[in-house]
Amino acid sequence: MATATKTTKKATSEEFAVIKTGGKQYRVSVGESIKIEKLKGEHKKGDKVSFDQVLLVDNGKDTTIGTPVIAGAKVEGEVLVVGRNPKITVIKYKQKSRYFKKNGHRQPYLKIAITAIK
């Protein structure tokens, strides 16, 4: 009777980091694109952005964990898309009291391609 063994290989060049922006945390690696909340200031397609709040960096061999952030660590990226999400409709309704409110909202976002983890 043969037993099956599950092996998982982790690429040694698979470097990733955990960054904090917009009140959320994102796991990023070079070549990946992420969709984040809009950053302060004017941004257009092709702009370079930098994230200073790096919480964790793993290069496949060593893991560095910040307390709460890693001093001197930086993740750089390039803006791919400046856009807005589809509209979300919010309806408030109370029956028998003639109360009806309808509002819509479109959340702005940035799509960023990660270029470097330093």
C-alpha positions in Angstrom: 0.0 0.0 0.0 1.5 3.3 -1.1 1.0 6.4 1.0 0.6 9.8 -0.7 2.8 12.6 0.7 2.0 16.2 0.0 5.1 18.3 -0.7 5.0 22.1 -1.1 7.9 24.0 -2.6 8.4 27.6 -1.8 10.4 29.5 -4.4 13.4 31.1 -2.8 13.1 34.2 -5.0 9.5 34.7 -3.8 10.0 37.9 -1.7 6.9 39.5 -0.3 6.0 42.3 2.1 2.9 43.3 4.2 2.1 47.0 3.9 -0.5 49.2 5.5 -2.4 51.9 3.6 -5.9 53.3 3.9 -6.4 51.5 7.2 -6.0 48.1 5.6 -3.1 45.7 5.2 -2.0 44.2 1.9 0.4 41.3 1.1 2.4 42.4 -1.9 5.2 41.0 -4.1 7.2 42.4 -7.0 5.2 42.2 -10.3 1.9 42.0 -8.5 -0.9 44.7 -8.9 -3.2 45.7 -6.0 -6.3 47.8 -5.8 -6.2 50.3 -2.9 -8.2 53.2 -1.6 -7.3 56.6 -3.1 -4.2 58.2 -1.7 -4.0 61.9 -0.7 -2.9 64.3 -3.4 -3.2 64.2 -7.2 -2.1 61.0 -8.9 -2.3 60.0 -12.6 -1.4 57.0 -14.6 2.4 56.3 -14.6 3.1 58.2 -11.3 5.5 56.5 -8.8 4.2 55.9 -5.3 6.1 54.8 -2.2 4.7 53.0 0.9 6.7 53.6 4.1 4.5 51.6 6.5 6.0 48.1 5.9 4.9 45.7 8.6 6.7 42.5 7.5 9.3 41.5 4.9 10.0 37.9 3.9 12.7 37.0 1.3 12.2 33.2 1.5 15.0 32.7 4.0 14.7 35.5 6.6 11.6 37.1 7.9 11.7 40.6 9.4 8.7 41.7 11.5 8.3 45.3 12.5 7.3 46.7 15.9 4.9 48.1 14.5 6.8 49.1 11.3 10.2 48.3 9.9 12.5 51.3 10.0 14.0 52.1 6.6 11.9 49.6 4.7 10.0 50.8 1.6 7.8 49.4 -1.1 7.6 51.2 -4.4 5.0 51.0 -7.1 3.6 52.6 -10.2 0.0 53.8 -10.7 -1.8 51.8 -13.4 -5.4 53.0 -13.1 -7.1 55.9 -11.3 -10.8 55.0 -11.2 -14.0 54.6 -9.3 -15.8 51.4 -8.3 -19.4 50.6 -9.5 -22.2 52.6 -7.8 -23.6 51.2 -4.6 -27.2 52.2 -3.9 -28.2 52.8 -0.3 -32.0 52.8 0.4 -33.6 53.6 3.7 -37.3 52.8 3.9 -39.9 52.7 6.7 -43.2 51.2 5.8 -46.5 53.0 6.6 -44.7 56.3 7.4 -43.9 57.7 4.0 -40.2 57.6 4.7 -38.0 56.8 1.7 -34.4 57.9 1.1 -32.2 56.8 -1.8 -28.5 57.6 -2.1 -25.7 56.4 -4.3 -21.9 56.2 -3.7 -18.9 55.4 -5.9 -15.6 54.8 -4.0 -12.5 56.0 -5.7 -9.5 53.7 -6.0 -6.0 53.3 -7.3 -4.6 50.2 -9.0 -0.9 50.0 -8.4 1.8 47.7 -9.8 4.5 46.8 -7.2 8.0 47.5 -8.7 10.4 47.1 -5.8 10.6 46.0 -2.2 13.5 47.7 -0.4 
